[in-house]
């Protein structure tokens, strides 16, 4: 029995989580208990724990992970400033006359919010409070309406910028390096966040198309389950549509465009997104407080001009041969920085007066602390698990799977899907994937394609009963007439669509590899 202490450790983790203990405390507690037990039985070398300080320092100074709080801040600002709510209302008016149109609008808005916020909880809650009551008033089947809202909200997991993709890119890059070392290579390639974002674009849009197609087919086959609006709202004019669509689209272009275009690193682009979201919120708050939006637009223009100037004419005033033109460009850059700083200061002032800044900072701190606490404590768990020989056991199990590389991947994907019933995507990413991903890459699977395939699988962890986070988010925001059973039943068809999307990606790798190969 002692030779299986590592597997008992993993089983104890799942059991403790099912009992309701906080995940971070559970990870550390289980690790400490089994480290002591392994040391007492002579199966664990406690000197391994001396590596914990270095591991934690590496996590906290990881340049990739630093982007997470900035992207979280961007998403929370958009949610708190009602930009997301206005977008949802406008799209509902635009498609409401179509049978199943409200459902289609929820899916499309979910995709847009995913590309501009990446925060699943905020998206699901916003749509649960706004779209779900409207769908029920117009005669939508409660199960279908609940399923659409839950599923559209989880698009923030696969469509970049996404916290999941940032964590995955870091985990898979390390796994890719380990696989290359095992092959005896000394010139090591890595995977960037930009490559992972680029790889997820087409599959993410494919999911939006699949969901929309299902919604339209369902409305055609069963008109009573997804009728058109009984009293159609006035169709919004082009100005109203642009007013709702333009802010998130500009933010998407600024963030993803800067990453995919090679202009900025993910952390730099995340800061662009955070500042951009703050400026967009300030334009709305200015109207409610009687202030003008022109200074904000001027500041945004100054930031754009700075980005263009830095791209086409880098300023190096410390050179000994700096000409008059260089000094003029330097003066121009200083003026642009001053204008941008003034606009950001004004935006912060308006957000503070509107009582927006405090809840945004609180939510950002809470979400970021939860993610990093899970990553750090998972590192403790992983160190003890490896010290007990768990990585060797896992590799032996995977290597013994029939079917070679494809059989091993099918087993891992099935394991991730099952674990998604009990564990969060962060826990699966930082506990399981470092154990299995190096072997899968060593067996010949493309690491970028593998990242996206696993990301779609992990996305289902937000949907699968009984512990899917989206189900809990919607349960808290849904009207009282919606039961938990209806929410669970509503997501089942969409879980099937997720599996279909994974099958399509498995059968045709270029869905994930073509865009990064073209861009990078």
Buried (B, 14 or more C-beta within 10 A) or exposed (E): EEEEBBBBBBEBBBEBBEEEBBBBEBBBBBBBBBBEBBBEEEBBEEEBBEEBEEBBEEBEEBEBBBBBBBBBBBBBBBBBBBBBBBBBBBBBBBBBEBBBBBBBBBBBBBBBBBBBBBBBBBBBBBBBBBBBBBBBEBBBBBBBBBBBBBBBBBBBBBBBBBBBBBBBBBBBBBBBBBBBEEEEEEEEEEBBBBBBBBBBBBBBBBBBEBBBEBBBEBBEEEEEBBBBBEEEEEEBEEEBBEBBBEBBBBBBBBBBBBBBEEBBBBBBBBBBBBBBBBBBBBBBBBEEEEBEBEBBEBBBBBBBBBBEBEEEEEBEEEEEEBEEEBEEBBEBBEEBEEBBEBBBEBBBBBBEEBEBBEEBBEBBEEBBEBBBBBBBBBBBBBBBBBBBBBBEBBBEBBEEBEEEBBBBBBBBBEBBBEBBBBBBBBBBBBBBBBBBBBBBBBBEBBBBBBBBBBBBBBBBBBBBBEBBBBBBBBBEBBEEEBBBEBBBBBBEBBBEBBBBBBEBBBEEBEBBBBBBEEBB
